[in-house]
């Protein structure tokens, strides 16, 4: 099982994958009224949504897989984006 390290998610890597400099990527994100951290949060949320439907994975495992330093940080980030507690979200898919 592969886990994401926080350092793997840095803007320099994202810029390189887009064949852009870090500054150019930041400028383009600003032009679109967003920041790299917001893009990263949305991407993590999409993956988290899929993983939460997999009842064989614990919330702790999902949190670490997505590169969060602890479950509380993951839980707060998920609630901020989804508008609902991640356990409530997960229960929705248990039925």
N, CA, C and O atoms as a Tinker XYZ file with bonds, in Angstrom:
   380  protein
     1  N      0.835000   -1.160000    0.000000    73     2
     2  CA     0.000000    0.000000    0.000000    64     1     3
     3  C      0.893000    1.240000    0.000000    63     2     4     5
     4  O      1.838000    1.330000    0.784000    81     3
     5  N      0.593000    2.185000   -0.875000    73     3     6
     6  CA     1.388000    3.391000   -1.007000    64     5     7
     7  C      0.756000    4.531000   -0.234000    63     6     8     9
     8  O     -0.448000    4.767000   -0.329000    81     7
     9  N      1.562000    5.227000    0.520000    73     7    10
    10  CA     1.103000    6.391000    1.253000    64     9    11
    11  C      1.746000    7.625000    0.651000    63    10    12    13
    12  O      2.871000    7.576000    0.153000    81    11
    13  N      1.022000    8.729000    0.702000    73    11    14
    14  CA     1.508000    9.997000    0.180000    64    13    15
    15  C      2.213000   10.728000    1.302000    63    14    16    17
    16  O      1.666000   10.880000    2.394000    81    15
    17  N      3.403000   11.172000    1.039000    73    15    18
    18  CA     4.111000   12.011000    2.002000    64    17    19
    19  C      3.755000   13.460000    1.694000    63    18    20    21
    20  O      3.602000   13.832000    0.531000    81    19
    21  N      3.625000   14.270000    2.731000    73    19    22
    22  CA     3.283000   15.679000    2.540000    64    21    23
    23  C      4.227000   16.342000    1.548000    63    22    24    25
    24  O      3.793000   17.153000    0.731000    81    23
    25  N      5.494000   16.015000    1.608000    73    23    26
    26  CA     6.473000   16.627000    0.710000    64    25    27
    27  C      6.233000   16.234000   -0.750000    63    26    28    29
    28  O      6.673000   16.939000   -1.658000    81    27
    29  N      5.529000   15.098000   -0.987000    73    27    30
    30  CA     5.227000   14.677000   -2.353000    64    29    31
    31  C      4.172000   15.557000   -3.001000    63    30    32    33
    32  O      3.996000   15.522000   -4.219000    81    31
    33  N      3.470000   16.346000   -2.199000    73    31    34
    34  CA     2.346000   17.120000   -2.691000    64    33    35
    35  C      2.680000   18.597000   -2.869000    63    34    36    37
    36  O      1.777000   19.432000   -2.918000    81    35
    37  N      3.942000   18.924000   -2.965000    73    35    38
    38  CA     4.323000   20.331000   -2.997000    64    37    39
    39  C      4.064000   20.971000   -4.362000    63    38    40    41
    40  O      3.938000   20.290000   -5.380000    81    39
    41  N      3.989000   22.282000   -4.347000    73    39    42
    42  CA     3.671000   23.037000   -5.546000    64    41    43
    43  C      4.769000   22.942000   -6.605000    63    42    44    45
    44  O      4.500000   23.048000   -7.802000    81    43
    45  N      5.999000   22.742000   -6.157000    73    43    46
    46  CA     7.088000   22.607000   -7.127000    64    45    47
    47  C      6.882000   21.379000   -8.007000    63    46    48    49
    48  O      7.101000   21.434000   -9.217000    81    47
    49  N      6.465000   20.285000   -7.406000    73    47    50
    50  CA     6.195000   19.064000   -8.167000    64    49    51
    51  C      5.031000   19.289000   -9.124000    63    50    52    53
    52  O      5.102000   18.910000  -10.293000    81    51
    53  N      3.964000   19.904000   -8.632000    73    51    54
    54  CA     2.795000   20.169000   -9.480000    64    53    55
    55  C      3.180000   21.057000  -10.659000    63    54    56    57
    56  O      2.767000   20.809000  -11.792000    81    55
    57  N      3.967000   22.085000  -10.392000    73    55    58
    58  CA     4.403000   22.977000  -11.472000    64    57    59
    59  C      5.226000   22.211000  -12.497000    63    58    60    61
    60  O      5.035000   22.382000  -13.701000    81    59
    61  N      6.131000   21.376000  -12.032000    73    59    62
    62  CA     6.944000   20.577000  -12.938000    64    61    63
    63  C      6.108000   19.645000  -13.798000    63    62    64    65
    64  O      6.381000   19.485000  -14.988000    81    63
    65  N      5.083000   19.025000  -13.203000    73    63    66
    66  CA     4.198000   18.136000  -13.965000    64    65    67
    67  C      3.418000   18.896000  -15.033000    63    66    68    69
    68  O      3.030000   18.331000  -16.056000    81    67
    69  N      3.193000   20.189000  -14.781000    73    67    70
    70  CA     2.494000   21.038000  -15.756000    64    69    71
    71  C      3.464000   21.728000  -16.707000    63    70    72    73
    72  O      3.059000   22.506000  -17.571000    81    71
    73  N      4.746000   21.431000  -16.537000    73    71    74
    74  CA     5.802000   22.065000  -17.337000    64    73    75
    75  C      5.784000   23.586000  -17.171000    63    74    76    77
    76  O      5.934000   24.335000  -18.137000    81    75
    77  N      5.598000   24.019000  -15.928000    73    75    78
    78  CA     5.568000   25.436000  -15.588000    64    77    79
    79  C      6.514000   25.694000  -14.430000    63    78    80    81
    80  O      6.876000   24.778000  -13.691000    81    79
    81  N      6.908000   26.939000  -14.279000    73    79    82
    82  CA     7.649000   27.301000  -13.073000    64    81    83
    83  C      6.654000   27.425000  -11.926000    63    82    84    85
    84  O      5.452000   27.577000  -12.142000    81    83
    85  N      7.164000   27.360000  -10.733000    73    83    86
    86  CA     6.313000   27.499000   -9.553000    64    85    87
    87  C      5.572000   28.834000   -9.606000    63    86    88    89
    88  O      4.368000   28.888000   -9.354000    81    87
    89  N      6.278000   29.891000   -9.927000    73    87    90
    90  CA     5.675000   31.232000   -9.969000    64    89    91
    91  C      4.589000   31.327000  -11.038000    63    90    92    93
    92  O      3.550000   31.946000  -10.805000    81    91
    93  N      4.812000   30.727000  -12.200000    73    91    94
    94  CA     3.804000   30.765000  -13.258000    64    93    95
    95  C      2.548000   30.012000  -12.830000    63    94    96    97
    96  O      1.431000   30.469000  -13.075000    81    95
    97  N      2.734000   28.855000  -12.189000    73    95    98
    98  CA     1.579000   28.107000  -11.700000    64    97    99
    99  C      0.819000   28.938000  -10.666000    63    98   100   101
   100  O     -0.409000   29.005000  -10.711000    81    99
   101  N      1.531000   29.565000   -9.745000    73    99   102
   102  CA     0.877000   30.410000   -8.745000    64   101   103
   103  C      0.107000   31.550000   -9.407000    63   102   104   105
   104  O     -1.015000   31.859000   -9.005000    81   103
   105  N      0.702000   32.168000  -10.409000    73   103   106
   106  CA     0.058000   33.277000  -11.114000    64   105   107
   107  C     -1.220000   32.801000  -11.808000    63   106   108   109
   108  O     -2.245000   33.481000  -11.763000    81   107
   109  N     -1.156000   31.634000  -12.449000    73   107   110
   110  CA    -2.346000   31.099000  -13.140000    64   109   111
   111  C     -3.440000   30.719000  -12.154000    63   110   112   113
   112  O     -4.623000   30.918000  -12.428000    81   111
   113  N     -3.055000   30.181000  -11.027000    73   111   114
   114  CA    -4.047000   29.862000  -10.003000    64   113   115
   115  C     -4.707000   31.138000   -9.488000    63   114   116   117
   116  O     -5.922000   31.175000   -9.293000    81   115
   117  N     -3.912000   32.179000   -9.268000    73   115   118
   118  CA    -4.436000   33.464000   -8.813000    64   117   119
   119  C     -5.394000   34.044000   -9.844000    63   118   120   121
   120  O     -6.432000   34.600000   -9.485000    81   119
   121  N     -5.054000   33.920000  -11.112000    73   119   122
   122  CA    -5.942000   34.398000  -12.185000    64   121   123
   123  C     -7.294000   33.699000  -12.144000    63   122   124   125
   124  O     -8.302000   34.257000  -12.577000    81   123
   125  N     -7.311000   32.480000  -11.625000    73   123   126
   126  CA    -8.538000   31.698000  -11.502000    64   125   127
   127  C     -9.113000   31.743000  -10.079000    63   126   128   129
   128  O     -9.925000   30.906000   -9.685000    81   127
   129  N     -8.662000   32.745000   -9.332000    73   127   130
   130  CA    -9.161000   32.976000   -7.966000    64   129   131
   131  C     -9.036000   31.762000   -7.060000    63   130   132   133
   132  O     -9.962000   31.438000   -6.317000    81   131
   133  N     -7.910000   31.099000   -7.121000    73   131   134
   134  CA    -7.671000   29.953000   -6.240000    64   133   135
   135  C     -6.204000   29.912000   -5.838000    63   134   136   137
   136  O     -5.385000   30.688000   -6.331000    81   135
   137  N     -5.896000   29.010000   -4.951000    73   135   138
   138  CA    -4.520000   28.788000   -4.503000    64   137   139
   139  C     -4.227000   27.306000   -4.614000    63   138   140   141
   140  O     -5.140000   26.486000   -4.707000    81   139
   141  N     -2.939000   26.967000   -4.603000    73   139   142
   142  CA    -2.541000   25.567000   -4.703000    64   141   143
   143  C     -3.125000   24.753000   -3.558000    63   142   144   145
   144  O     -3.564000   23.622000   -3.767000    81   143
   145  N     -3.137000   25.302000   -2.369000    73   143   146
   146  CA    -3.667000   24.560000   -1.220000    64   145   147
   147  C     -5.146000   24.221000   -1.419000    63   146   148   149
   148  O     -5.596000   23.163000   -0.980000    81   147
   149  N     -5.905000   25.100000   -2.072000    73   147   150
   150  CA    -7.317000   24.825000   -2.343000    64   149   151
   151  C     -7.472000   23.716000   -3.379000    63   150   152   153
   152  O     -8.335000   22.849000   -3.243000    81   151
   153  N     -6.641000   23.748000   -4.406000    73   151   154
   154  CA    -6.675000   22.697000   -5.432000    64   153   155
   155  C     -6.327000   21.357000   -4.796000    63   154   156   157
   156  O     -6.976000   20.346000   -5.059000    81   155
   157  N     -5.308000   21.361000   -3.967000    73   155   158
   158  CA    -4.880000   20.147000   -3.278000    64   157   159
   159  C     -5.989000   19.628000   -2.352000    63   158   160   161
   160  O     -6.251000   18.426000   -2.312000    81   159
   161  N     -6.630000   20.524000   -1.618000    73   159   162
   162  CA    -7.731000   20.116000   -0.735000    64   161   163
   163  C     -8.867000   19.477000   -1.529000    63   162   164   165
   164  O     -9.415000   18.457000   -1.111000    81   163
   165  N     -9.224000   20.062000   -2.663000    73   163   166
   166  CA   -10.314000   19.510000   -3.476000    64   165   167
   167  C     -9.943000   18.143000   -4.039000    63   166   168   169
   168  O    -10.779000   17.241000   -4.089000    81   167
   169  N     -8.693000   17.991000   -4.461000    73   167   170
   170  CA    -8.250000   16.692000   -4.979000    64   169   171
   171  C     -8.272000   15.643000   -3.874000    63   170   172   173
   172  O     -8.728000   14.520000   -4.089000    81   171
   173  N     -7.785000   16.005000   -2.705000    73   171   174
   174  CA    -7.813000   15.077000   -1.573000    64   173   175
   175  C     -9.248000   14.706000   -1.212000    63   174   176   177
   176  O     -9.531000   13.553000   -0.887000    81   175
   177  N    -10.160000   15.688000   -1.270000    73   175   178
   178  CA   -11.556000   15.436000   -0.953000    64   177   179
   179  C    -12.166000   14.423000   -1.921000    63   178   180   181
   180  O    -12.880000   13.514000   -1.498000    81   179
   181  N    -11.892000   14.572000   -3.202000    73   179   182
   182  CA   -12.433000   13.624000   -4.188000    64   181   183
   183  C    -11.934000   12.211000   -3.910000    63   182   184   185
   184  O    -12.708000   11.255000   -3.961000    81   183
   185  N    -10.656000   12.079000   -3.618000    73   183   186
   186  CA   -10.104000   10.758000   -3.319000    64   185   187
   187  C    -10.672000   10.239000   -1.997000    63   186   188   189
   188  O    -11.019000    9.064000   -1.881000    81   187
   189  N    -10.762000   11.120000   -1.008000    73   187   190
   190  CA   -11.305000   10.718000    0.291000    64   189   191
   191  C    -12.732000   10.196000    0.144000    63   190   192   193
   192  O    -13.097000    9.204000    0.775000    81   191
   193  N    -13.533000   10.852000   -0.679000    73   191   194
   194  CA   -14.905000   10.410000   -0.896000    64   193   195
   195  C    -14.968000    8.994000   -1.420000    63   194   196   197
   196  O    -15.796000    8.194000   -0.984000    81   195
   197  N    -14.088000    8.688000   -2.360000    73   195   198
   198  CA   -14.044000    7.317000   -2.906000    64   197   199
   199  C    -13.564000    6.328000   -1.851000    63   198   200   201
   200  O    -14.127000    5.242000   -1.718000    81   199
   201  N    -12.538000    6.691000   -1.107000    73   199   202
   202  CA   -11.981000    5.775000   -0.103000    64   201   203
   203  C    -12.934000    5.546000    1.064000    63   202   204   205
   204  O    -12.970000    4.455000    1.632000    81   203
   205  N    -13.705000    6.569000    1.423000    73   203   206
   206  CA   -14.649000    6.414000    2.527000    64   205   207
   207  C    -15.759000    5.425000    2.184000    63   206   208   209
   208  O    -16.373000    4.843000    3.078000    81   207
   209  N    -16.015000    5.238000    0.909000    73   207   210
   210  CA   -17.018000    4.254000    0.482000    64   209   211
   211  C    -16.493000    2.826000    0.632000    63   210   212   213
   212  O    -17.271000    1.872000    0.639000    81   211
   213  N    -15.169000    2.683000    0.752000    73   211   214
   214  CA   -14.540000    1.385000    0.950000    64   213   215
   215  C    -14.521000    1.113000    2.449000    63   214   216   217
   216  O    -13.649000    1.606000    3.165000    81   215
   217  N    -15.471000    0.339000    2.914000    73   215   218
   218  CA   -15.611000    0.128000    4.352000    64   217   219
   219  C    -14.502000   -0.727000    4.958000    63   218   220   221
   220  O    -14.443000   -0.892000    6.177000    81   219
   221  N    -13.643000   -1.260000    4.136000    73   219   222
   222  CA   -12.523000   -2.037000    4.639000    64   221   223
   223  C    -11.365000   -1.174000    5.101000    63   222   224   225
   224  O    -10.418000   -1.676000    5.706000    81   223
   225  N    -11.431000    0.133000    4.822000    73   223   226
   226  CA   -10.356000    1.041000    5.214000    64   225   227
   227  C    -10.816000    1.905000    6.384000    63   226   228   229
   228  O    -11.914000    2.461000    6.373000    81   227
   229  N     -9.965000    2.004000    7.378000    73   227   230
   230  CA   -10.300000    2.862000    8.517000    64   229   231
   231  C    -10.076000    4.325000    8.140000    63   230   232   233
   232  O     -9.344000    4.636000    7.201000    81   231
   233  N    -10.719000    5.207000    8.891000    73   231   234
   234  CA   -10.536000    6.641000    8.674000    64   233   235
   235  C     -9.072000    7.013000    8.902000    63   234   236   237
   236  O     -8.529000    7.861000    8.194000    81   235
   237  N     -8.441000    6.389000    9.876000    73   235   238
   238  CA    -7.024000    6.647000   10.138000    64   237   239
   239  C     -6.180000    6.272000    8.933000    63   238   240   241
   240  O     -5.296000    7.031000    8.536000    81   239
   241  N     -6.439000    5.118000    8.350000    73   239   242
   242  CA    -5.679000    4.679000    7.175000    64   241   243
   243  C     -5.902000    5.627000    6.001000    63   242   244   245
   244  O     -4.955000    5.980000    5.299000    81   243
   245  N     -7.129000    6.033000    5.789000    73   243   246
   246  CA    -7.426000    6.968000    4.697000    64   245   247
   247  C     -6.697000    8.283000    4.927000    63   246   248   249
   248  O     -6.104000    8.846000    4.005000    81   247
   249  N     -6.744000    8.765000    6.155000    73   247   250
   250  CA    -6.070000   10.010000    6.510000    64   249   251
   251  C     -4.583000    9.958000    6.168000    63   250   252   253
   252  O     -4.049000   10.869000    5.535000    81   251
   253  N     -3.930000    8.899000    6.589000    73   251   254
   254  CA    -2.493000    8.766000    6.319000    64   253   255
   255  C     -2.215000    8.569000    4.838000    63   254   256   257
   256  O     -1.226000    9.082000    4.314000    81   255
   257  N     -3.071000    7.840000    4.173000    73   255   258
   258  CA    -2.890000    7.620000    2.736000    64   257   259
   259  C     -2.936000    8.915000    1.951000    63   258   260   261
   260  O     -2.250000    9.065000    0.941000    81   259
   261  N     -3.744000    9.845000    2.417000    73   259   262
   262  CA    -3.885000   11.127000    1.730000    64   261   263
   263  C     -2.854000   12.162000    2.160000    63   262   264   265
   264  O     -2.859000   13.292000    1.672000    81   263
   265  N     -1.971000   11.773000    3.073000    73   263   266
   266  CA    -0.878000   12.663000    3.456000    64   265   267
   267  C     -1.165000   13.586000    4.625000    63   266   268   269
   268  O     -0.393000   14.508000    4.888000    81   267
   269  N     -2.267000   13.350000    5.332000    73   267   270
   270  CA    -2.557000   14.172000    6.501000    64   269   271
   271  C     -1.701000   13.701000    7.675000    63   270   272   273
   272  O     -1.465000   12.504000    7.841000    81   271
   273  N     -1.245000   14.641000    8.476000    73   271   274
   274  CA    -0.380000   14.301000    9.597000    64   273   275
   275  C     -1.148000   13.605000   10.720000    63   274   276   277
   276  O     -0.575000   12.824000   11.479000    81   275
   277  N     -2.435000   13.890000   10.821000    73   275   278
   278  CA    -3.257000   13.197000   11.821000    64   277   279
   279  C     -4.715000   13.199000   11.392000    63   278   280   281
   280  O     -5.115000   13.955000   10.507000    81   279
   281  N     -5.501000   12.346000   12.028000    73   279   282
   282  CA    -6.904000   12.175000   11.668000    64   281   283
   283  C     -7.702000   13.450000   11.934000    63   282   284   285
   284  O     -8.605000   13.782000   11.166000    81   283
   285  N     -7.388000   14.156000   12.991000    73   283   286
   286  CA    -8.120000   15.385000   13.315000    64   285   287
   287  C     -7.982000   16.413000   12.199000    63   286   288   289
   288  O     -8.955000   17.077000   11.842000    81   287
   289  N     -6.792000   16.544000   11.653000    73   287   290
   290  CA    -6.563000   17.482000   10.552000    64   289   291
   291  C     -7.390000   17.054000    9.334000    63   290   292   293
   292  O     -8.033000   17.883000    8.689000    81   291
   293  N     -7.365000   15.774000    9.032000    73   291   294
   294  CA    -8.160000   15.230000    7.923000    64   293   295
   295  C     -9.648000   15.498000    8.153000    63   294   296   297
   296  O    -10.349000   15.937000    7.241000    81   295
   297  N    -10.121000   15.236000    9.352000    73   295   298
   298  CA   -11.529000   15.415000    9.679000    64   297   299
   299  C    -11.956000   16.872000    9.506000    63   298   300   301
   300  O    -13.011000   17.145000    8.934000    81   299
   301  N    -11.144000   17.804000    9.996000    73   299   302
   302  CA   -11.468000   19.235000    9.856000    64   301   303
   303  C    -11.471000   19.656000    8.393000    63   302   304   305
   304  O    -12.360000   20.391000    7.964000    81   303
   305  N    -10.487000   19.199000    7.624000    73   303   306
   306  CA   -10.415000   19.550000    6.208000    64   305   307
   307  C    -11.620000   18.981000    5.457000    63   306   308   309
   308  O    -12.203000   19.662000    4.612000    81   307
   309  N    -11.989000   17.747000    5.759000    73   307   310
   310  CA   -13.124000   17.118000    5.086000    64   309   311
   311  C    -14.407000   17.879000    5.407000    63   310   312   313
   312  O    -15.201000   18.156000    4.509000    81   311
   313  N    -14.616000   18.215000    6.669000    73   311   314
   314  CA   -15.823000   18.936000    7.079000    64   313   315
   315  C    -15.875000   20.308000    6.419000    63   314   316   317
   316  O    -16.947000   20.748000    6.002000    81   315
   317  N    -14.745000   20.986000    6.317000    73   315   318
   318  CA   -14.690000   22.312000    5.702000    64   317   319
   319  C    -15.132000   22.241000    4.235000    63   318   320   321
   320  O    -15.854000   23.117000    3.759000    81   319
   321  N    -14.701000   21.207000    3.530000    73   319   322
   322  CA   -15.021000   21.095000    2.112000    64   321   323
   323  C    -16.410000   20.499000    1.887000    63   322   324   325
   324  O    -17.179000   21.006000    1.071000    81   323
   325  N    -16.729000   19.428000    2.608000    73   323   326
   326  CA   -17.987000   18.711000    2.385000    64   325   327
   327  C    -19.166000   19.351000    3.101000    63   326   328   329
   328  O    -20.313000   19.187000    2.685000    81   327
   329  N    -18.889000   20.074000    4.169000    73   327   330
   330  CA   -19.965000   20.648000    4.953000    64   329   331
   331  C    -20.626000   19.640000    5.879000    63   330   332   333
   332  O    -21.661000   19.917000    6.483000    81   331
   333  N    -20.012000   18.462000    5.981000    73   331   334
   334  CA   -20.555000   17.408000    6.828000    64   333   335
   335  C    -19.398000   16.615000    7.412000    63   334   336   337
   336  O    -18.341000   16.485000    6.793000    81   335
   337  N    -19.611000   16.090000    8.606000    73   335   338
   338  CA   -18.618000   15.257000    9.263000    64   337   339
   339  C    -18.320000   14.028000    8.405000    63   338   340   341
   340  O    -19.234000   13.465000    7.802000    81   339
   341  N    -17.072000   13.609000    8.341000    73   339   342
   342  CA   -16.713000   12.480000    7.473000    64   341   343
   343  C    -17.368000   11.174000    7.890000    63   342   344   345
   344  O    -17.630000   10.324000    7.040000    81   343
   345  N    -17.639000   10.994000    9.175000    73   343   346
   346  CA   -18.325000    9.771000    9.609000    64   345   347
   347  C    -19.777000    9.773000    9.148000    63   346   348   349
   348  O    -20.314000    8.727000    8.786000    81   347
   349  N    -20.418000   10.945000    9.159000    73   347   350
   350  CA   -21.781000   11.068000    8.642000    64   349   351
   351  C    -21.773000   10.771000    7.144000    63   350   352   353
   352  O    -22.648000   10.071000    6.635000    81   351
   353  N    -20.789000   11.305000    6.456000    73   351   354
   354  CA   -20.646000   11.054000    5.015000    64   353   355
   355  C    -20.493000    9.561000    4.754000    63   354   356   357
   356  O    -21.129000    9.010000    3.855000    81   355
   357  N    -19.657000    8.921000    5.536000    73   355   358
   358  CA   -19.419000    7.485000    5.350000    64   357   359
   359  C    -20.685000    6.679000    5.631000    63   358   360   361
   360  O    -21.002000    5.744000    4.895000    81   359
   361  N    -21.403000    7.034000    6.685000    73   359   362
   362  CA   -22.643000    6.312000    7.029000    64   361   363
   363  C    -23.671000    6.408000    5.912000    63   362   364   365
   364  O    -24.460000    5.483000    5.716000    81   363
   365  N    -23.671000    7.487000    5.199000    73   363   366
   366  CA   -24.606000    7.673000    4.088000    64   365   367
   367  C    -24.447000    6.550000    3.061000    63   366   368   369
   368  O    -25.422000    6.160000    2.418000    81   367
   369  N    -23.241000    6.032000    2.904000    73   367   370
   370  CA   -22.973000    5.007000    1.911000    64   369   371
   371  C    -22.996000    3.597000    2.479000    63   370   372   373
   372  O    -22.731000    2.630000    1.765000    81   371
   373  N    -23.314000    3.480000    3.764000    73   371   374
   374  CA   -23.367000    2.146000    4.367000    64   373   375
   375  C    -24.694000    1.471000    4.076000    63   374   376   377
   376  O    -24.796000    0.253000    4.217000    81   375
   377  N    -25.689000    2.200000    3.686000    73   375   378
   378  CA   -27.023000    1.626000    3.453000    64   377   379
   379  C    -27.284000    1.422000    1.998000    63   378   380
   380  O    -28.357000    0.949000    1.624000    81   379
